[in-house]
Amino acid sequence: MQKQFFKEAISSEIFSVISKASSELEIDSYVIGGFVRDFFLKRANSKDIDIVAVGSGIELAKKVSKLLPNKPKVQVFKTYGTAMLRFKDIEIEFVGARKESYSEESRNPEVTEGTLQDDQNRRDLTINALALSLNEANFGELLDPFNGIKDLENKVIKTPLNPDITYSDDPLRMMRAIRFTTQLNFNIDADSLHAISKNAYRLKIITKERIVDELNKILSSAKPSIGFLLLEKSGLLPQILPELIALKGVEEVEGQKHKDNFYHTLEVVDNISKNTDDVWLRWAALLHDIGKAPTKKFSKKVGWTFHAHEFVGSKMVYKLFKRLKMPLNNKMKFVQKMVLLSSRPIVLASEVTDSAVRRLVFDAGDDINSLMTLCEADITTKNPKKFKRYHQNFDVVRSKIKEVEERDKVRNFQPPITGEEIMNVFNLKPCREIGQIKEAIKEAILDGNIPNEHQACFNFMIEKGEKLGLKKA
């Protein structure tokens, strides 16, 4: 086979320095993996570069650092036999070429020194096994033992070796294969998909953090449904997100059906992905209907109902995040809030009143625009007239939100009357009546009975206090 050279891919000065360092240490080195793959895909230059040394990757990293003008710090990870340094805005990882052998219980292999071929054999996908030589004798030569270039051209995801062994050895590779299929909009090889289904049970040895990292990358892609459909088809999704699998299917009673909320959810996720890169808002879209499975009921009067599914779903978010070891911080609370409020603007769209808009803005706060983006994505009707009507109604809601917000200032609402002022006016010590007055003022403002201004609220406070039997000091 004729040798091919791609020196233009490695024209950056960093590769010349690595080549020189390799020569001085008398070892061979190669750039491998994502950087090479992305060069052939004509994707934006990768900020991560993987270097394989046939010898010590740690020693090569140290040598490269010495040859660079700013002598960047080398981080050494002895356990893994790797080292990393930063050059400008690029992160470069160095590793010695190695062979791997796996045990049944762990994805962490026994590692021994190996050749470049050994190192390419252990790669997860053919398109990630592509390497370019950094050696003076054949600088820029492509080393492609598994026809990864052909797979790039054919847009196919497959493993270098037997997929059954590849996925059983390290089950995280199953998630990665589906993630790359989604990100690149490729097709997964039939043998690969079959092997993933066969080895799906092996996912249990992978940490939740690793699984979520891959899920986030699938969710962050242009069309996440590609990945979630493959996760469902292969049997991986039931192990990760059984709450989504519970939405699958259509029941019919007395001729009345409900929609398949699993496929509807994936449509919503694809819709929202056209309008936001916020992965947590995309999570909200993914989980917005999970409360529908436990709340589904049928009655002859009204047919299928999912009463309070938003409330139930928001409670389920916490349990789901905890199980997957996801952050239980403001990110989780944001997703909970979006799920809880997900139907409010849709209901509001049929009758837009100032009071309802005020309450929506009060409850959503700074996340009101995110909520509207979610609700607009939730419109998946195939009826063009209905679709147009819903979106026109949402335009009215957005306009009303702006108008009410400018006039009434209820976003991040702070009552004009403080508890301290109530105590002073009525000569009170801390008591239940203070909270009652504050709550009554808030409700009066949200209902539009009084403006969100101090004097009006003060007058209302006096009136409410007198009704509670309080006297001015």
N, C-alpha and C positions, 0 to 999 in steps of 0.2 A: 504493500500500500504506500502510495506517495506521501512523503512528509509534507505537512502544512505548517506554515509559520504565520504568526499574528503578532508581530512586534509592535504594531500600533496599539494593541490592547495594553501593553506594559511599557508605554513610553514615559510614564511618570518617573521622576527622579528616584522615588522610593524603591522602585524595582531594580534600578541600576545599583543602588547602595546594597540591597539584599544580595544581588548577584556578586558584587565585589566581596561582601562579607563571607558568602559561601565559598568563594574561590580561596580566600585567605585561610579558611578553616578546612579547606579540601573536602567539602561535602556538597552533595547535590541538593538543590532546592527548587520548589515549584509553587506557583500560585494555583489554588484549587478551589472548586466549589462555586459559591454564589457569585463571586466577582467575575469568574470566567463565564458562567451561565448568563449573567446579565449583560455581559459584553456582546454575546451572540444574539441575545434577544433585543439588543439596542435599547435596554432600559437605562434609567438614570444610573450614573456611576455609584457603585455600592460604597457605603461608608465603613463596611467591614471587609477586611481582606484576610483570608486564611492562607498561611504559608506552611507547606510540608517540607521538612528537612529529612534527608536520608542520613540520620545521625541525630544529634541533640538539638531539638528545637529551642531549648532554653539557652544553650550556648550561642546559637545563631542570633537570637533576639538580643543578647548582651553585646555581641559583636556589631550588630546593626546600630544599636544605640550609640556605641563609641564612634562610629563613622558618621553619624548625623551631627549637624552643626550645634543643635541645642541639647544633644545627649539626653533624650527623653528617658524618664524613669521606666524601668522594666518591672512589671509585676509578674512574679513567678508563682505558678500553681503546681507545686511539686507532686501533689497527689495524682494529678492528671498528666504530669509531664509536659505542661504547656507554659507558655509565657506570652505576655501581651504588652504592647507599647502603643502610644498615640503619636501620630505624625500629622501635624496640622489638624484637620478635623476627621482624620481617618484612624480607625482602631485596627491594629494589625495583630493577629494571633499566630503564634509559631508553635508547631507541634512536630515531634519526631514521627517519621513514617512507622506504622505499627500494624501488627496482626492482632486480631481480637478473638477470644473464645468466651462463650456465654454459658452460664448455668441457668437452670429452669426458673429459679426464684428471683433473679435480679436482671435488670437491664444494664448493670455495671459490669463490663467485661474484664476478663483476665487479659492483660496487655503485654505483648512482647515486641521487641524491635522487629521491623520488617522493611520491605522494599516499597517503592512507589506503587507497584502493582498490588501489593498486599493492602496498602492504604486505600487505593481506589476500590478494591473488592469490598471493603467494609462500609462504603458510602451507602446512604439510603436509597438514592435514585441515580439513574444513569446520567441525568442532566446535571447532577451535583458531583459527578465523578470526573468531570472535565478538568484537565490541568494544562498549564502552560509552563514550559521550562524557563527557569531563570539562570541557567548555567551558560557560561561563556561559549561552550562548544556548540550548543543548539538553542540559543536564546530565542524565546518566542515560539518554539515548536509546540504544536498541540498534541497532547497525549490523551487519546479517546478510545480506550480498549472496549467500551460497551456500546459504541455507536450513539453516544449521547447527542451528537450534532444532528443525527438523523431523527432522533426522538424529539428534539427541539423543532425541527422542520415539520414533523408530522403532528406536533402538539400532543404528545403522548407521555404519560407518567408511568414509568416502570422501574423495577429494581435491577441493579447490576447482576445479581445472582438469583438463585431460586427464591421467589417472593415468600414462599412458605417459611423458609429458614430466616430470611431477612426480617420478617415481621414478628416471628416467634422470638428471635434473639433479642430484639429491642422493639417492644410494642409501640413505643412513642412514634416509631417510623410510620405506623398506620395513620396516625393523626397528621403527621407531616406530609404524607402522600396526598391526603385529602385536602390539606391546606394549600399545597402547591397547585393542585388541580383547580382549586377555587381562585387563588390569586392570579394564576396565569391563564385561566379560562381554557385549560387543556382537557383532554379526555383521559380517564384512568384506564390503564391496560386491563383487559378482562381477567387475566390470570392474577393480576395484583388485587383486583376487587374481590375475587373469589378467595384469595389467601387472607385478605383482611377479615372477611366474614368468618372464615375458618378459625382465625386466631383472635377474634374479637374478645373472647373471654380473658385473654392475656393482659388486657388493658388494666386489670386490677392491680398489677405490680407497679404501675406508673403513678407517681405522686400527683395529687390534685393540682398543685401549682403548675406542673408541666402541662397537664391537660388544658387548664384554663389559659395558659399562654398561647397554645395552639388555637383554642376557641376564639380568643381575642383577635388573632390574626385572620381567622376565617371571617369573623364578624366585621373586621376592618376592610375587607376586600370590596371590590366594586359590586359584586353580586353574591352576597353570602348564601343565598338559597342553594347554590351549586354544592357547597360544602355540607350544609345541613341535610340535604336530600341524600348525599352519599353516606353521611354518618348514620342516617336512619336505615338506609338500604343495607349497609354492612353490619348492622347490629351493634355499632358503637354508641349511638345516641341513647338507647335505653339505659345504658350504664352511667351516662353522664347527666342527662337531663330527662329523667322519666316523666317529669311534669309536662314536657312537650309531647312525648309519645302518647300521654293520656288524652291529648286533644285530637288524636287521629281517628278518623272514621266518621261515618254519617249514620245516625239512627233514624228510623222511620216508624212512626206510630200513627195509625188511623190516617194514613196518607200524608202526614205532615213530617217534613224533614228539617233538620238544621244543617248549616254549612259545615264543611270539614274545617275545623278551627286550626288544625296543624298547617294545612296548606295555605289557609288565609294568613296565618302568622308569618309564614315565609314570604308571602307577597308584601306584607306590611314592612318587613325588614328590608326587602329589596327596594321598596318605595322610599323608605326613610334614608337609605344609603345614598340616594341620588341628591339628598339635600343636607346631609350632615356627616362630618367625619368623627363626631363625638362618639366613641365606642360605648359610653355609658348610656347615651340616648338610644343607641342601637340595641343595647341590652334591654332597655325598657320596651322597645318594640318587640323584641323576642319574647319577653315575659308578660306582655300586657294582657294576654287572655288566659294565663295559666289557671286563674281562678274559675274558669268555665267548666272544667271537668268535675270538680267536687260540688259545684252548685247547679249542675244541669238537672232540670225537672220537666216533666210533661204533664199538662192538665188539659182536659177537653175544652175548657173555656178559652184559654189563650195560647195553647200549643206549647212549644219549647220555651223555657225561660232559664235565665242564668242570674237570678237575683243576687245582688251584692257580690258579684264575681270580682269586681275591682277591689273591694275591701279584703276579701279572702285572698285574692292574688297578691296584694301588697304584703300580707302577713306571710305568705309562702316565700316571698323574695328573701326575707331574712334567713329562713331555714335553708333555702337553696344556696345562698352565698356562704353560709356557715359550713354546710356540707362540702362545698367545693373549695373551702379555705380561701375565699375571695375577701377583699377588704370590707370590714363591717363598720365603715366610716361614712363620711358624707357622700361618697359615691354610691354606697348601698342605699342610703336614705334618699338620694336623688331618684334612683330607680324605683324605690318604693312609692315615692310621691307621684312619679309619672304614671305608675300602674294604678294607683288609687284614684287619680284624677282623669284617667284616660278617656272616660266616656262623657265627662262634664261638658266640654265644648261641643260634642256631637249633639247632646240633648239641647244645649243652649242654642244651637244653630237654627232650631225650628221656631224659637221665640226669644228674640234677643232683647231682654229688659235690662235697664241700668242696674237694678238691684242684683240680678243674677251675674252680670259682668263684674260688678264690684266684688262680690263674694268669690268669684273665680280668681280675680287678680289678687285678692287678699290671701287665698289659699295657695296659689301657685307662686306668688312673690316674683323673684328674679328669674324663675324658671318658666314664666308664662309663654315665652316664645318657643322654648323647647317643647312644651306641652302642645302648642298649636301645630308645630311641625309633626309631632307624633300623631295627632288626630287627623291631620290631612293625609298622612301616609296610610291611615287606617281605612280609608275609603277605597275598597277594592271591587266595587260593583262593576259589572261589565256592561251595564245599561248606560249608554252615553248621556242620555237626558238626566238620569239620576246623578251620575258622576258630576256633570256640569252644575246641577242645582246645589249639591252638597258643597262644592268648592266656592260657588258664589255666596252661599250662606256663611262659609268660613271667612270670606273676604269682609262680609258685614261684621262678623264677630271681631275680627282683627281691628277693623276701623273703630268699632264701639269700645274696644279695650283701650285703644289710644286716646279716644275722647274722654272716657271715664277716668283714666289714669291721670291725664293732664288736669282734669277738673277736680277730682276728689282725692288724688294722692293716697291711695290705699295700699299700694305696693310697699312691702316691709312696714306695714302700719304701726305707727307709734301713737297711742292715744294722746290727744292734746291735754287731757287732765291726768295727772299722775296720782298714785295712791297717797303720796305725801300731801298733795294739795287737798285731797278729800279729807284726810285726817285733820289738817289745819282748819279747814272751813267748818267742820262739824265737831271739832275738839274730840277726836277719836283716838283710841289706841288700836293697834292691829286687830282687825275683826272681820267676820264674814261679810258684813255690809259693804266694805270697801271693794271687795271683789265683785259683789253684785252690781254696784254702781258702775264700775269700770266695764263690766260685761254689757250692761244696758247701754252705755255710751257707744261702745263698739257696734252693737247690733243696730242702734238708731242710725249711725253713720252709714253702715253697710246697706240698710234698708232705704236710705235716702231721706229719712225723716228729719235729720239735721245735717248741716254742712260740716265738713272736717275742719272746723275752726274753733279756736279757744273759747271765744265769747258764747257762741251757740252751745258748745258743750258744757260750759260753766252754768249757763241757765238751765240746761237739761239736768245737770248734776243736782242743782238746788231742788228742782221739781221732784226728781227721783228720791232724793234724800228725805224730803218731807213725807213722801208716800211710805217710806220705810220707818217713819216716826222719828227721824233725826232732826235736831235743831241746830241752826247756825250758831257758831261760837260768838 
